[in-house]
Amino acid sequence: MILDLHNHSIVSDDGRAKVENYCQWIRKREIPLDGFVLTEHRQFDDVSDYRALEDEYGILILKASEVETDYGHVLVFGVNDDMRAAYDFTRIDLPLALVLRETERCGGVAVPCHPGRPRVGLFDHFDAKGVVAGVGVIETLNGGSRGEEDARALALAQAHGYRGIGGSDAHIVSQIARCVTRFPREIRDGEGLVESLRAGDFEAVSWK
Amino acid sequence: MSLGYDDVDFGAELPPTAPDVTLATVRRFTAAAGMTFGRFNAHDEARKEGLPGAIVPGIMSQGILVALIHRWAPRAVVRKIDTVFRAPISVDSHPVARGVVTDKNDETRTIEIDLTIQNEAKETRVVGTATVELP
């Protein structure tokens, strides 16, 4: 099963893509993508209901979040009420250690994204402030990466023993499915995604 | 042929363009726009600001993207253009501007176009969308 684990819709302040247009694009271009995850910035989207689109297009649409920490941006999968009570998704200076610990405690998975990117990526902060324990998975392939950012992420993932996912980080329709994650098992919902991420059973794939 | 709303399908690609961003052209633009900053008009001045060289002004990039739309559909009315400048476009480089139709609204006869400008390394440096009315 192939999922794109990092995308933004118009629900995000800088997102310009409607979710239905993502679905139309995937079908129009015959992209072999089984589903995608909406990781809206600094929030979890309680309101939007994409079940009708899932049925119409036969595409799994899951919701997660991208939060901002003192070590860069982090994707949070398996968001629930306990997690949202544990830390404030709207903050831009969340302590990474807190996000890692509480996400794990609440049954989710925290994945630092675009870690090779200056300022908003994990590894610049590792260099400046030291390594934070508790990271297990990072986004090694990001659709918006430039230069050597992905190569740096891959190299440091290997050095630290992290597993890698792929996500497009799409903000406009045509940028979806540039980087994806392949899972050997079927995933039907957010819980299944968290289980597979926790099991470490996946690989990042670039379709750039 | 003059392109109209009914001629355009979801997913249609606009013919890409290779805009002229040589220093001479950028200087002509900045002179017309009153943008006399060194970062746009002189490589050495830009380097003093920590840039790798002179950069193309954001509004010139927007102009390049609007021109891309009008080359494709001369009678189009660009109602809105919205761009994110992820990284600078270097003066004297060889970027490529692209567009693709990603939504249609039959009521307003408008389309949404995804827009990008990539550099030679195929890095997307400018990304955006436009709302365009077609006859």
Contacts between the chains, C-beta under 8 A, distances in Angstrom:
chain1	res1	chain2	res2	distance
A	14	B	84	6.5
A	16	B	82	6.5
A	16	B	128	7.6
A	16	B	129	4.6
A	17	B	102	7.6
A	18	B	103	6.7
A	21	B	102	5.3
A	21	B	103	5.2
A	21	B	112	7.6
A	24	B	10	5.9
A	24	B	11	8.0
A	24	B	102	8.0
A	25	B	11	7.1
A	25	B	102	6.5
A	28	B	10	6.0
A	28	B	11	4.5
A	29	B	11	6.8
A	144	B	86	7.0
A	144	B	124	7.2
A	146	B	86	7.6
A	146	B	87	6.1
A	146	B	121	7.8
A	146	B	123	4.4
A	146	B	125	7.9
A	147	B	121	7.5
A	147	B	123	7.1
A	171	B	84	7.1
A	171	B	127	6.8
A	172	B	102	7.2
A	172	B	114	4.6
A	172	B	127	6.0
A	172	B	128	7.4
A	172	B	129	5.8
A	173	B	102	3.9
A	173	B	103	7.4
A	173	B	112	7.9
A	173	B	114	5.6
A	174	B	100	5.1
A	174	B	102	6.0
A	174	B	114	4.3
A	174	B	116	7.8
A	175	B	114	7.5
A	175	B	124	7.7
A	175	B	127	7.3
A	208	B	122	8.0
